[in-house]
Amino acid sequence: MSENLRKYFTTGEFAKICHVKKQTLFHYDEIGLLTPEIKTAKGYRYYSYQQYEVFAVIELLKELKMPLKEIRAFLQNKTPIESIELLEQQTQLIEKKIENLTHLREILDTKIAITKNALQTDFESISLVYSEEELLLRSDSTLDTTDKEFLKSVSNFINYSDNYELYSGHPIGAILHKDKILERDFENYSFLYTKMKKGWQGENIWSKQSGFYIVGYHIGDEVNIFETYDRLIAYSIEHQLQLKGYSYEEYILDAVSVNGIDNYVTKIMIEVEKS
């Protein structure tokens, strides 16, 4: 090897430190993206250690989904100012990715926590629980709506939550007024709701009042949910409790964690006060 080539990497050596195949470097050379610093008359290619920095930037921009044509155009026509502008743009994209991934992690953590808690719950139990006030994200009114109007409300609610990135992994629940419970109109919900990320100051906030709630669980299809409500009402009578305000229903086991609607579990929380 010539003395002045001793400080250069062969294609194989450079590919090894870059953790890619030699064919990748050949391709980059063919499209004018990363050309070896030295090409001998016999066709041997040699890369300098400084070119590793160029390769690293190429891989970084690729990771950020920048097309190779755009990377090549940037590298062929770059100036210090343009380099700063591009890298700052990519930094912003990375920050957005981090934000999105953090949000996804929060959603997964919520799903895991809900399911773990469900596995430790006795679904046959009925209890009286004190709850602090909780702010929820609610839909427009779904009271006395047709099936078509109800589905539109669901769609609008999901879109609103997605547009403002409010979804936190909690299921969509339903709010049922006590009058509808007593009328046995169990599907005539007042609103839909979901728990949301803390700090939201926008519209459609619903206050779930602090106080006592009868908590029970319905297993299976909601078509039979009246049976569970009958048990909860019997509990309220036995313990001299009067229904107050609203009932809140939300899945704690659903299609994410179990197979078949017969295995779904709905948590029901009815606001009550002492008679």
C-alpha positions, 0 to 999 in steps of 0.5 A: 500500500502506498505510504500516503494511503495508510491513513485511509480506510478501504471500502470494507474497513469503512463499511465496518466502522459505519456498520453497513454493507459495502454495497451501501457505500457503493450505492452512495457513490453511484448516486453521488451521495458519498464519494470516496476521497480517493479512487485509484486507477485500478478502481480501489476506493479509499475513505478518510476518517473525516468522511465518517462525519458525513456518513453519520449525518446522512444516516441521521437525516435518513432516520428522520425520513429525509429522501436520499435525493434531498440529502444529496442536494443539501450536501452538494450545495451546502453553506454554513448558514444552510447547514444550520437551518437544516439541522435546526429543522431536523432538531424540531422534528426530533423534538416533535418525535420525542413528544409523540413517543412520550405521549404513546408511552403514557397511553401504553402505561395507562392501558397496562395500569388499567388491565393490571388493576382489573386483574386484582379486582373482584368483579362480583363485589359492590362497594361504597367508595369516596372519590375526589372531584375529577375533571373529564373530557365530555362529548356533546349531549347524547340524550334522546338522540337517534342511533345515527346522531349518537354515532356522529357524537362518538365520531365528533368526540374522538376527532376532538380528542385527537385534534387536541392530542387529549387521548391518554389511553383511558377508554371512552365511558358513558354518563347516565343520569339517575332519572334514566336509571330509575326509568330503566332507560339504560342506553339513554346516556347524557354524555360520553367521556374520557379521562384526559391529560392534566392541564387541559383548559379548553372546552367540554370539561365535565366535573365528576363531583366529589362524594360517595359512589356505589361501585360495581362491575358488569361482565359481558354484553351491555344488553344485560347491564340492567341486571347489574344496575338492579344489584347496585340499586338493591345495595343502595336500598339495603344501605339506605343510600339515595341515587344522586346525579349521574352514573359513570360507566367505563370498560376496564377489560375490552377488546384490547385485553380479552377476546369476545364481548362476553368477557368484557368488564364494565366498571359502574360508579353511581353517585349517591348520598345518605337518605 
